[in-house]
Amino acid sequence: MMLLQQKRVLPYGERKRNETVITFDGFTPSMNTTCVHDLKPKRTIASIVGIVARSYPLTMKHARGRWIAFRNMVLCDDSGFVPVKIWGNVAFDILPNQEIQLKNAYCFHQNEGLCLTLGIHAQFKICTQA
């Protein structure tokens, strides 16, 4: 959401009339990443970074009236591991030992354990490795 505000600005000792300042509501320049140990159910996780410990075979599932690519994988970091469900075209690109970042993933209980899933508004990024 974008807000316009009238604000007095005094650059370099000069006095100017009101200028329009554009601020972006909800923009955070540095996002705190979550580790696996801090996950809690029924919450959207802002950001989590880890390594793909295991990638299961690609399958197709029927959801919302169409067939969608689907893959289970296990994400691990220094504090533990968590199963992740990947939906859509990004499921094709996952390989073991890749470092990935998930944004806006949803955490929930499944089989008495925590699990992450990528929803509609979630983002998946493969981090470059040197």
DOKOLMI-661305 format. One record per atom (N, C-alpha, C): residue number from 1; residue in one letter; atom name; x, y, z. Coordinates in nm, 4 decimals. Example, Ala and Ser with C-alpha at 12.3 -4.5 7.8 and 13.67 -1.06 7.14 Angstrom:
2
  nr rest atom       px       py       pz
   1    A    N   1.3190  -0.5690   0.7800
   1    A   CA   1.2300  -0.4500   0.7800
   1    A    C   1.3200  -0.3300   0.7800
   2    S    N   1.2850  -0.2250   0.7080
   2    S   CA   1.3670  -0.1060   0.7140
   2    S    C   1.2900   0.0030   0.7870
END
This chain:
130
  nr rest atom       px       py       pz
   1    M    N   0.0835  -0.1159   0.0000
   1    M   CA   0.0000   0.0000   0.0000
   1    M    C   0.0890   0.1235   0.0000
   2    M    N   0.0564   0.2203  -0.0828
   2    M   CA   0.1377   0.3385  -0.0969
   2    M    C   0.0634   0.4576  -0.0376
   3    L    N   0.1319   0.5349   0.0447
   3    L   CA   0.0735   0.6525   0.1078
   3    L    C   0.1477   0.7770   0.0622
   4    L    N   0.0740   0.8819   0.0349
   4    L   CA   0.1344   1.0095   0.0002
   4    L    C   0.1198   1.1033   0.1185
   5    Q    N   0.2277   1.1678   0.1562
   5    Q   CA   0.2256   1.2590   0.2695
   5    Q    C   0.2883   1.3910   0.2289
   6    Q    N   0.2346   1.4981   0.2803
   6    Q   CA   0.2969   1.6284   0.2634
   6    Q    C   0.3922   1.6480   0.3796
   7    K    N   0.5185   1.6807   0.3494
   7    K   CA   0.6180   1.6897   0.4539
   7    K    C   0.7133   1.8045   0.4230
   8    R    N   0.7500   1.8805   0.5211
   8    R   CA   0.8464   1.9888   0.5027
   8    R    C   0.9864   1.9324   0.4956
   9    V    N   1.0619   1.9766   0.3959
   9    V   CA   1.1969   1.9282   0.3757
   9    V    C   1.2902   2.0480   0.3724
  10    L    N   1.4026   2.0396   0.4445
  10    L   CA   1.5004   2.1476   0.4494
  10    L    C   1.6387   2.0956   0.4097
  11    P    N   1.6611   2.0690   0.2793
  11    P   CA   1.7933   2.0203   0.2400
  11    P    C   1.8934   2.1334   0.2269
  12    Y    N   2.0156   2.1094   0.2728
  12    Y   CA   2.1285   2.2008   0.2575
  12    Y    C   2.0995   2.3420   0.3092
  13    G    N   2.0216   2.3526   0.4121
  13    G   CA   1.9959   2.4828   0.4719
  13    G    C   1.8947   2.5673   0.3965
  14    E    N   1.8440   2.5204   0.2838
  14    E   CA   1.7444   2.5964   0.2106
  14    E    C   1.6066   2.5603   0.2625
  15    R    N   1.5210   2.6556   0.2552
  15    R   CA   1.3855   2.6302   0.2986
  15    R    C   1.2979   2.6202   0.1757
  16    K    N   1.2310   2.5065   0.1600
  16    K   CA   1.1442   2.4843   0.0449
  16    K    C   1.0011   2.4682   0.0917
  17    R    N   0.9127   2.4774  -0.0044
  17    R   CA   0.7714   2.4519   0.0237
  17    R    C   0.7512   2.3020   0.0473
  18    N    N   0.6283   2.2655   0.0705
  18    N   CA   0.5969   2.1242   0.0954
  18    N    C   0.6330   2.0380  -0.0250
  19    E    N   0.6896   1.9217   0.0023
  19    E   CA   0.7203   1.8250  -0.1009
  19    E    C   0.6426   1.6973  -0.0723
  20    T    N   0.6126   1.6229  -0.1759
  20    T   CA   0.5417   1.4971  -0.1600
  20    T    C   0.6426   1.3864  -0.1354
  21    V    N   0.6242   1.3148  -0.0267
  21    V   CA   0.7105   1.2027   0.0079
  21    V    C   0.6292   1.0755  -0.0073
  22    I    N   0.6840   0.9790  -0.0812
  22    I   CA   0.6144   0.8517  -0.1026
  22    I    C   0.6738   0.7495  -0.0071
  23    T    N   0.5887   0.6901   0.0752
  23    T   CA   0.6337   0.5854   0.1667
  23    T    C   0.5613   0.4565   0.1317
  24    F    N   0.6302   0.3444   0.1456
  24    F   CA   0.5724   0.2144   0.1174
  24    F    C   0.5411   0.1465   0.2488
  25    D    N   0.4142   0.1213   0.2716
  25    D   CA   0.3701   0.0566   0.3932
  25    D    C   0.3980  -0.0929   0.3821
  26    G    N   0.4607  -0.1497   0.4807
  26    G   CA   0.4869  -0.2919   0.4822
  26    G    C   0.6219  -0.3311   0.4245
  27    F    N   0.7006  -0.2384   0.3777
  27    F   CA   0.8314  -0.2700   0.3220
  27    F    C   0.9329  -0.2800   0.4341
  28    T    N   1.0041  -0.3909   0.4400
  28    T   CA   1.1084  -0.4082   0.5402
  28    T    C   1.2392  -0.4347   0.4687
  29    P    N   1.3375  -0.3480   0.4848
  29    P   CA   1.4620  -0.3663   0.4122
  29    P    C   1.5386  -0.4924   0.4514
  30    S    N   1.5327  -0.5331   0.5751
  30    S   CA   1.6009  -0.6557   0.6159
  30    S    C   1.4992  -0.7474   0.6818
  31    M    N   1.4837  -0.8671   0.6267
  31    M   CA   1.3845  -0.9604   0.6761
  31    M    C   1.4525  -1.0618   0.7676
  32    N    N   1.3960  -1.0839   0.8829
  32    N   CA   1.4510  -1.1821   0.9760
  32    N    C   1.4154  -1.3219   0.9276
  33    T    N   1.5150  -1.4084   0.9190
  33    T   CA   1.4885  -1.5457   0.8788
  33    T    C   1.4582  -1.6292   1.0022
  34    T    N   1.3778  -1.7291   0.9832
  34    T   CA   1.3381  -1.8197   1.0899
  34    T    C   1.4181  -1.9480   1.0760
  35    C    N   1.4548  -2.0083   1.1872
  35    C   CA   1.5205  -2.1392   1.1801
  35    C    C   1.4151  -2.2466   1.2093
  36    V    N   1.4467  -2.3701   1.1773
  36    V   CA   1.3527  -2.4807   1.1929
  36    V    C   1.3096  -2.4967   1.3382
  37    H    N   1.3991  -2.4733   1.4319
  37    H   CA   1.3693  -2.4881   1.5734
  37    H    C   1.2592  -2.3917   1.6197
  38    D    N   1.2465  -2.2757   1.5552
  38    D   CA   1.1495  -2.1739   1.5961
  38    D    C   1.0138  -2.1853   1.5281
  39    L    N   0.9918  -2.2850   1.4440
  39    L   CA   0.8646  -2.2986   1.3724
  39    L    C   0.7509  -2.3305   1.4683
  40    K    N   0.6353  -2.2709   1.4413
  40    K   CA   0.5141  -2.2966   1.5185
  40    K    C   0.3999  -2.3206   1.4212
  41    P    N   0.3058  -2.4111   1.4558
  41    P   CA   0.1976  -2.4438   1.3624
  41    P    C   0.0977  -2.3296   1.3460
  42    K    N   0.0214  -2.3368   1.2371
  42    K   CA  -0.0843  -2.2416   1.2032
  42    K    C  -0.0311  -2.0999   1.1880
  43    R    N   0.0873  -2.0866   1.1272
  43    R   CA   0.1474  -1.9545   1.1059
  43    R    C   0.2113  -1.9494   0.9681
  44    T    N   0.2163  -1.8287   0.9130
  44    T   CA   0.2902  -1.8047   0.7900
  44    T    C   0.4315  -1.7636   0.8276
  45    I    N   0.5289  -1.8275   0.7691
  45    I   CA   0.6696  -1.8018   0.7997
  45    I    C   0.7203  -1.6968   0.7010
  46    A    N   0.7723  -1.5862   0.7523
  46    A   CA   0.8188  -1.4775   0.6657
  46    A    C   0.9321  -1.5241   0.5756
  47    S    N   1.0335  -1.5886   0.6314
  47    S   CA   1.1469  -1.6345   0.5522
  47    S    C   1.2202  -1.7450   0.6272
  48    I    N   1.2604  -1.8467   0.5530
  48    I   CA   1.3407  -1.9542   0.6100
  48    I    C   1.4416  -1.9992   0.5037
  49    V    N   1.5652  -2.0199   0.5457
  49    V   CA   1.6727  -2.0612   0.4555
  49    V    C   1.7280  -2.1944   0.5046
  50    G    N   1.7514  -2.2852   0.4124
  50    G   CA   1.8069  -2.4143   0.4499
  50    G    C   1.8588  -2.4891   0.3283
  51    I    N   1.9023  -2.6120   0.3511
  51    I   CA   1.9563  -2.6967   0.2459
  51    I    C   1.8604  -2.8131   0.2244
  52    V    N   1.8422  -2.8504   0.0985
  52    V   CA   1.7556  -2.9630   0.0645
  52    V    C   1.8286  -3.0905   0.1037
  53    A    N   1.7839  -3.1544   0.2111
  53    A   CA   1.8467  -3.2773   0.2584
  53    A    C   1.7994  -3.3970   0.1765
  54    R    N   1.6729  -3.3943   0.1349
  54    R   CA   1.6179  -3.5050   0.0570
  54    R    C   1.5098  -3.4510  -0.0342
  55    S    N   1.5087  -3.4988  -0.1563
  55    S   CA   1.4074  -3.4596  -0.2537
  55    S    C   1.3404  -3.5855  -0.3065
  56    Y    N   1.2107  -3.5974  -0.2875
  56    Y   CA   1.1364  -3.7154  -0.3301
  56    Y    C   1.0962  -3.7010  -0.4771
  57    P    N   1.0573  -3.8095  -0.5431
  57    P   CA   1.0225  -3.8026  -0.6859
  57    P    C   0.9053  -3.7067  -0.7128
  58    L    N   0.9089  -3.6466  -0.8289
  58    L   CA   0.8053  -3.5537  -0.8732
  58    L    C   0.6787  -3.6309  -0.9057
  59    T    N   0.5651  -3.5802  -0.8603
  59    T   CA   0.4355  -3.6401  -0.8913
  59    T    C   0.3417  -3.5300  -0.9392
  60    M    N   0.2251  -3.5700  -0.9827
  60    M   CA   0.1215  -3.4749  -1.0231
  60    M    C   0.0008  -3.4985  -0.9335
  61    K    N  -0.0587  -3.3895  -0.8849
  61    K   CA  -0.1786  -3.3998  -0.8019
  61    K    C  -0.2885  -3.3154  -0.8641
  62    H    N  -0.4109  -3.3621  -0.8469
  62    H   CA  -0.5256  -3.2896  -0.9005
  62    H    C  -0.5787  -3.1960  -0.7928
  63    A    N  -0.5694  -3.0657  -0.8164
  63    A   CA  -0.6170  -2.9663  -0.7204
  63    A    C  -0.6749  -2.8484  -0.7965
  64    R    N  -0.7839  -2.7974  -0.7470
  64    R   CA  -0.8517  -2.6816  -0.8071
  64    R    C  -0.8874  -2.7052  -0.9542
  65    G    N  -0.9270  -2.8260  -0.9849
  65    G   CA  -0.9729  -2.8585  -1.1186
  65    G    C  -0.8647  -2.8765  -1.2236
  66    R    N  -0.7399  -2.8900  -1.1825
  66    R   CA  -0.6315  -2.9098  -1.2793
  66    R    C  -0.5209  -2.9935  -1.2157
  67    W    N  -0.4314  -3.0438  -1.2986
  67    W   CA  -0.3180  -3.1214  -1.2516
  67    W    C  -0.2018  -3.0280  -1.2250
  68    I    N  -0.1407  -3.0407  -1.1063
  68    I   CA  -0.0314  -2.9535  -1.0639
  68    I    C   0.0878  -3.0403  -1.0241
  69    A    N   0.2077  -2.9957  -1.0651
  69    A   CA   0.3296  -3.0667  -1.0249
  69    A    C   0.3472  -3.0538  -0.8740
  70    F    N   0.3908  -3.1622  -0.8109
  70    F   CA   0.4031  -3.1667  -0.6653
  70    F    C   0.5278  -3.2464  -0.6282
  71    R    N   0.5990  -3.1998  -0.5255
  71    R   CA   0.7167  -3.2720  -0.4776
  71    R    C   0.7293  -3.2512  -0.3265
  72    N    N   0.7562  -3.3598  -0.2558
  72    N   CA   0.7922  -3.3527  -0.1141
  72    N    C   0.9430  -3.3422  -0.1045
  73    M    N   0.9910  -3.2697  -0.0049
  73    M   CA   1.1343  -3.2601   0.0196
  73    M    C   1.1551  -3.2373   0.1688
  74    V    N   1.2784  -3.2503   0.2119
  74    V   CA   1.3137  -3.2257   0.3514
  74    V    C   1.4143  -3.1113   0.3528
  75    L    N   1.3812  -3.0064   0.4274
  75    L   CA   1.4669  -2.8888   0.4415
  75    L    C   1.5362  -2.8962   0.5767
  76    C    N   1.6674  -2.8732   0.5787
  76    C   CA   1.7381  -2.8766   0.7071
  76    C    C   1.8263  -2.7534   0.7202
  77    D    N   1.8474  -2.7136   0.8456
  77    D   CA   1.9434  -2.6080   0.8788
  77    D    C   2.0168  -2.6524   1.0046
  78    D    N   2.0866  -2.5613   1.0701
  78    D   CA   2.1663  -2.5982   1.1879
  78    D    C   2.0822  -2.6463   1.3053
  79    S    N   1.9527  -2.6101   1.3084
  79    S   CA   1.8709  -2.6425   1.4249
  79    S    C   1.7825  -2.7655   1.4061
  80    G    N   1.7738  -2.8199   1.2864
  80    G   CA   1.6898  -2.9374   1.2659
  80    G    C   1.6441  -2.9505   1.1219
  81    F    N   1.5375  -3.0306   1.1021
  81    F   CA   1.4850  -3.0505   0.9673
  81    F    C   1.3328  -3.0471   0.9709
  82    V    N   1.2722  -3.0176   0.8538
  82    V   CA   1.1272  -3.0101   0.8424
  82    V    C   1.0877  -3.0540   0.7010
  83    P    N   0.9803  -3.1346   0.6890
  83    P   CA   0.9314  -3.1690   0.5553
  83    P    C   0.8635  -3.0483   0.4904
  84    V    N   0.8785  -3.0360   0.3592
  84    V   CA   0.8206  -2.9239   0.2838
  84    V    C   0.7468  -2.9798   0.1630
  85    K    N   0.6288  -2.9234   0.1355
  85    K   CA   0.5512  -2.9600   0.0169
  85    K    C   0.5631  -2.8474  -0.0837
  86    I    N   0.6118  -2.8799  -0.2028
  86    I   CA   0.6336  -2.7814  -0.3083
  86    I    C   0.5315  -2.8061  -0.4192
  87    W    N   0.4603  -2.7002  -0.4582
  87    W   CA   0.3579  -2.7073  -0.5621
  87    W    C   0.3992  -2.6223  -0.6812
  88    G    N   0.3601  -2.6620  -0.8003
  88    G   CA   0.3783  -2.5796  -0.9188
  88    G    C   0.5079  -2.6078  -0.9930
  89    N    N   0.5431  -2.5155  -1.0822
  89    N   CA   0.6588  -2.5343  -1.1697
  89    N    C   0.7920  -2.5361  -1.0950
  90    V    N   0.7988  -2.4756  -0.9776
  90    V   CA   0.9251  -2.4757  -0.9027
  90    V    C   0.9606  -2.6155  -0.8533
  91    A    N   0.8648  -2.7081  -0.8538
  91    A   CA   0.8914  -2.8451  -0.8105
  91    A    C   0.9873  -2.9170  -0.9055
  92    F    N   0.9988  -2.8704  -1.0292
  92    F   CA   1.0887  -2.9334  -1.1257
  92    F    C   1.2354  -2.9033  -1.0964
  93    D    N   1.2644  -2.7892  -1.0327
  93    D   CA   1.4007  -2.7390  -1.0190
  93    D    C   1.4747  -2.7846  -0.8944
  94    I    N   1.4130  -2.8632  -0.8091
  94    I   CA   1.4730  -2.8971  -0.6802
  94    I    C   1.5674  -3.0160  -0.6927
  95    L    N   1.6893  -2.9965  -0.6403
  95    L   CA   1.7885  -3.1034  -0.6346
  95    L    C   1.8437  -3.1126  -0.4925
  96    P    N   1.8884  -3.2311  -0.4501
  96    P   CA   1.9485  -3.2421  -0.3159
  96    P    C   2.0731  -3.1539  -0.3032
  97    N    N   2.0991  -3.1093  -0.1834
  97    N   CA   2.2139  -3.0252  -0.1458
  97    N    C   2.2091  -2.8833  -0.2007
  98    Q    N   2.0954  -2.8384  -0.2501
  98    Q   CA   2.0813  -2.6993  -0.2912
  98    Q    C   2.0423  -2.6156  -0.1705
  99    E    N   2.0933  -2.4930  -0.1633
  99    E   CA   2.0499  -2.4005  -0.0596
  99    E    C   1.9320  -2.3226  -0.1153
 100    I    N   1.8207  -2.3228  -0.0406
 100    I   CA   1.7000  -2.2556  -0.0881
 100    I    C   1.6471  -2.1614   0.0187
 101    Q    N   1.5646  -2.0678  -0.0253
 101    Q   CA   1.4972  -1.9747   0.0649
 101    Q    C   1.3485  -1.9788   0.0339
 102    L    N   1.2687  -1.9940   0.1379
 102    L   CA   1.1235  -1.9939   0.1243
 102    L    C   1.0690  -1.8690   0.1923
 103    K    N   0.9800  -1.7977   0.1245
 103    K   CA   0.9154  -1.6803   0.1834
 103    K    C   0.7650  -1.7033   0.1851
 104    N    N   0.7021  -1.6671   0.2935
 104    N   CA   0.5578  -1.6778   0.3128
 104    N    C   0.5074  -1.8211   0.3013
 105    A    N   0.5861  -1.9162   0.3489
 105    A   CA   0.5426  -2.0560   0.3551
 105    A    C   0.4524  -2.0738   0.4769
 106    Y    N   0.3591  -2.1674   0.4679
 106    Y   CA   0.2656  -2.1910   0.5778
 106    Y    C   0.3089  -2.3144   0.6555
 107    C    N   0.3130  -2.3018   0.7879
 107    C   CA   0.3519  -2.4110   0.8769
 107    C    C   0.2267  -2.4721   0.9393
 108    F    N   0.2180  -2.6057   0.9403
 108    F   CA   0.1019  -2.6737   0.9985
 108    F    C   0.1432  -2.8090   1.0557
 109    H    N   0.0516  -2.8694   1.1342
 109    H   CA   0.0744  -3.0029   1.1907
 109    H    C   0.0327  -3.1083   1.0890
 110    Q    N   0.1154  -3.2123   1.0748
 110    Q   CA   0.0789  -3.3270   0.9943
 110    Q    C   0.1472  -3.4496   1.0536
 111    N    N   0.0710  -3.5512   1.0842
 111    N   CA   0.1227  -3.6750   1.1429
 111    N    C   0.2053  -3.6476   1.2683
 112    E    N   0.1544  -3.5649   1.3566
 112    E   CA   0.2166  -3.5296   1.4846
 112    E    C   0.3515  -3.4603   1.4682
 113    G    N   0.3743  -3.3966   1.3562
 113    G   CA   0.4969  -3.3208   1.3330
 113    G    C   0.4658  -3.1955   1.2537
 114    L    N   0.5613  -3.1057   1.2474
 114    L   CA   0.5418  -2.9829   1.1721
 114    L    C   0.5773  -3.0043   1.0260
 115    C    N   0.5126  -2.9303   0.9389
 115    C   CA   0.5352  -2.9391   0.7962
 115    C    C   0.5163  -2.7997   0.7362
 116    L    N   0.5905  -2.7693   0.6303
 116    L   CA   0.5748  -2.6432   0.5578
 116    L    C   0.5155  -2.6716   0.4210
 117    T    N   0.4380  -2.5769   0.3700
 117    T   CA   0.3861  -2.5867   0.2348
 117    T    C   0.3929  -2.4504   0.1682
 118    L    N   0.4163  -2.4520   0.0389
 118    L   CA   0.4162  -2.3274  -0.0375
 118    L    C   0.2752  -2.3040  -0.0883
 119    G    N   0.2150  -2.1944  -0.0477
 119    G   CA   0.0806  -2.1601  -0.0911
 119    G    C   0.0836  -2.0725  -0.2154
 120    I    N  -0.0268  -2.0052  -0.2412
 120    I   CA  -0.0408  -1.9227  -0.3604
 120    I    C   0.0556  -1.8046  -0.3584
 121    H    N   0.0691  -1.7390  -0.2448
 121    H   CA   0.1504  -1.6175  -0.2361
 121    H    C   0.2929  -1.6439  -0.1868
 122    A    N   0.3322  -1.7684  -0.1748
 122    A   CA   0.4659  -1.8012  -0.1273
 122    A    C   0.5682  -1.7874  -0.2400
 123    Q    N   0.6941  -1.7682  -0.1999
 123    Q   CA   0.8023  -1.7548  -0.2967
 123    Q    C   0.9100  -1.8584  -0.2663
 124    F    N   0.9705  -1.9104  -0.3704
 124    F   CA   1.0750  -2.0111  -0.3619
 124    F    C   1.1957  -1.9577  -0.4375
 125    K    N   1.3135  -1.9610  -0.3741
 125    K   CA   1.4334  -1.9093  -0.4386
 125    K    C   1.5487  -2.0057  -0.4161
 126    I    N   1.6171  -2.0406  -0.5238
 126    I   CA   1.7365  -2.1237  -0.5128
 126    I    C   1.8547  -2.0291  -0.4989
 127    C    N   1.9262  -2.0397  -0.3885
 127    C   CA   2.0399  -1.9513  -0.3626
 127    C    C   2.1593  -1.9984  -0.4439
 128    T    N   2.2366  -1.9036  -0.4953
 128    T   CA   2.3554  -1.9394  -0.5726
 128    T    C   2.4645  -1.9883  -0.4787
 129    Q    N   2.5404  -2.0840  -0.5242
 129    Q   CA   2.6472  -2.1394  -0.4437
 129    Q    C   2.7796  -2.1161  -0.5145
 130    A    N   2.8819  -2.0789  -0.4378
 130    A   CA   3.0124  -2.0498  -0.4986
 130    A    C   3.0881  -2.1765  -0.5256
END
